[in-house]
Amino acid sequence: MNHEITELKFSVRFSDCDEYSRLKLSRLFQFTEEAALADAERNGYGLWNMMKAGVGCAITRMKLRLNHFAPLLGENLTVTTWAKENYKDKVIYKDYIIRDGQGNIMVEGTSSWLLVDLKTGKALPPSASPYPIPIIKEEALPEKLDILPIGFFPKKVDQVQGKNTDIDINHHVNHCRYVDWVLDALTKEEMKERGVRSIQLNYIHQVPLHEKVDILRFKDSKHHAVFFGMNAEDMKGNPLKARCHFQARVGFGE
């Protein structure tokens, strides 16, 4: 059976934009989330079918690379997504391409997903899925998105907390919310003058309701800033043993 790449169309609305009339990156992540759900649904392994079978798909890492600055208010976008690889029967890699109304590629992305037993919370091999996950061997970004190494001179730049409106159907902070947490830790000058050209997020431990997370920023490289979200309660004891909830790497423009 031939499988087609899923397409979903969006328009950038006023409520999607930041103060510079650019699409908020957390909304861009939400567009990809909705496209991934639509792709699963049309290929037979949709959310409700999987949940009834006692399994779910959990995103573990994601990267989006903007070829230009973020889309502007009023732009029409087409988000395409597909599962490109079952890697060693451990994770599924899913890619994304986002085009503007003229068909130009504005954003390319990749992500990794685990198949999870909802009763035990443990990962399962993708081949154990009750509904086969079709693979289309095309790619937008070739990276495998490795774990980010600990940087130098960490500095606490913020503390956040899982609140009622952050929690999704999986009973923990939705992965798109982490984007806002990371960007809130940047300065206004970085957001306006340099501009974010890429963002990678590695999701390590879920953040449940009321959990507090310290945002650490490490010494920047020339074009990147790295952040770790560390369990705030653990950081009061031995920081070297604190749980890391997420890692993020932000790439800037020139």
N, C-alpha and C positions, 0 to 999 in steps of 0.2 A: 504494500500500500504506500502510495506517495503522500507525504505530509507537507503541508504548506506552512510558510512562516506566518505567524499571526500579526495582524496589523490592527492598531487601535488609534483613533483620531481624537485630538484634544485641541481646544482653543485656549490661549492664555488670557485669562480673565483678570479683572482688577483685583479680585481677592487672592489671586495667585502670585501677585507681584510684590517686590520690595520697594523701597523708597526711590529707587532709580528706574522704576518701570520694568525691571528685569524679573523673569520668572524665578521665584524662590527655589533654591536647590532642593529643599525638602519636598516641595511640590513636584519637582522633576523626579525625585525618587518615588513619590506616590504614583506618578504616571507609569513608571516602570513596574511598580507593584501591581497596579490594576491590569497592565498588559500581561504580566506573568500569570495572574489569576485567569484572565481570559484565555490565554494559551493553554493552560492546564484544562480548562473547561472544554474547549473545542476539541482537545485531543484525548478526552475520556478520563483524565485523572484529576477532575475538579475537586475543589475544597470539600464539598459535602460528601461526595462519593468516598473520598479518602478517609474522612473523619468517621463515617459509618463503618468503614473497614478497620478502624482502630489505628490508622497511620496518618501522618502529616508530613508536609515538606517545610523545612526550616532553612531560611537563608543564613549563611555563615560568613560570607565575605562578598563585597561588592565594590566596583569601581566604575565611575563615569568620567569620561574625558571630553571636555568641551572644545570643539574645534574653533569656536568663536566665543564671545561673551554669551551669557545666558540669553535665551529667547526673550523677546520684548512683548509688552502688552499688545494684544490683538493678533499675534502671530498664530497661524494654524500649524499644528505639529502632527506627524504620524510616527507612532512608536511601534517598532517591529521587534519581536522577540521570538526566541526558539531555544530548545535544548540542543547543545552542540556536541556534548560528549558525556559518556558514563565513564568517569575516570577510575580505573582499577576497581570498579564496582564498589566504590566508596562514596563518591560525591558526583552530583550532576552539575555540569557547567552550562549556564544559560547566558546568552549574549543579547545585546540590545543595539539597535541603531535608531536614532531619532532624526527625522528629516523635517525641513521647513516646507512651506506650501509650494515651493518651486522644485522640491525634490533634493535639495542640497543636504548633505549630511552635516548636522549640527553637533550631534553627540554620539559617541560610541561607548559601549559599556560591556562589562562581563561580571558574572557572579557565580558563586558556588552554593549548592543546596544539599542538605542531608535529608534522607528519608528517616523518619523518627517514629518509633513505637509510642503511641500516646499514653499507654498504661505505664510503661517503665521509663519513658523519657530517653531511652537508649537509641543510638543510631542503628539502622538496618542497611544492608546492601541494597542499592536501588533495584537490583534484579528481583528482590523480594516484594516489590510493589504489587498490590493486587490488580492494579491497572498499569499496563506497560507504558513507559515513558518514551515516546518516539524521539529519535535523534536525527538532526539535520546537520550534516558535517560541513558547516560554514562557520566562519568566525568574524567577529567585529574587533575584538582585542585578544591578542595571544597570551596575555599574562595568566599565571596560575594564582596570583595574589597570595604571596607568602605571608607568614607571621612577621610583623614588624619588629626589628630589634629595639631593645631599650636604648634610648639616646643618652646624651650627657646633660648635666645641669638641669634636672627637672624643676619646674616651678609651678605651684598650684595657682591656676588662673581663674578658677570658678568652682562652685559646688552646685550640683543639680539634684533633683529628686524626682522619682517616678510618681506622678500625680494622676488623678482620676482620668483626665482627658488624654493622658499619654498611653493608657492601657488599651490594647486591642483584643480581639476575640480569643487570642492565645493566652490572655491573662498576664501579660508582661508588656513593657514599653515597646511600642511599635518601632521597627528598625528605621523608619523614616525620621522619627523624632530625634534620633542621635545626630542627624545632620544639623538640625537647629542648634543643638547643644554645642557642637564643634564650632560652627560659624559664629555663635555668640561669644566664643572665646577669642575671636580675632578682633583686631582694632578696626575702627571705622575707616582709617586710612588704607588698611590692607584690603578691605572689602571694596572700597571705591577706586583707589588708585591702581593697585596691583591686579585685583580681580582674581577670582578662583577659576582655574582652568582644568583642574581635576580634583577628585576626592575619592579616596578609598576608605572603606570601613570594614573592619574585621570584628565580628560579633563573637565574643568569647563566652561570657556568662550573662544570662538574662537579667534584666533589671525589673524586679516586681514592684508593685505599688508600695510607696513610702520609702523605698530604698534610696539612700543618699550616695552620690557618686562625686568624688573629687576629680576635677579635670586637670591633668598635668600636661604642661607643654615643655618639650625638650628644646635644646638649642637648635635653631633652624639651620638647614643647609641653604645653599644659594637660592633655590627655587621652591623649597618645601618646608612645611611645618608639620611636626608630628605631635599627636596628642594621645594620651592614654586616659581612659575613664576607670579610676580605681575605687574600690569599695571604701567609702568614707570611714566606716566603723573599723574596718581592718587597718586602715592607715593610722589610726590612733595607737595601735600596738607596734608590730614589726612591719614597716612598709614593704620590706623585701618579701614578705609572705602574704601580702594583701592580694585579694582577688582582683583580677583585671576584667572589667565588664566589656570594654571595647577598646580598639585601637583605631586611630584615624591618621591619614596622611593627606594633607592639603597641598596641592600644587598651584603656584601662582603664575600669572602672566609675567612677561618681561618687565 
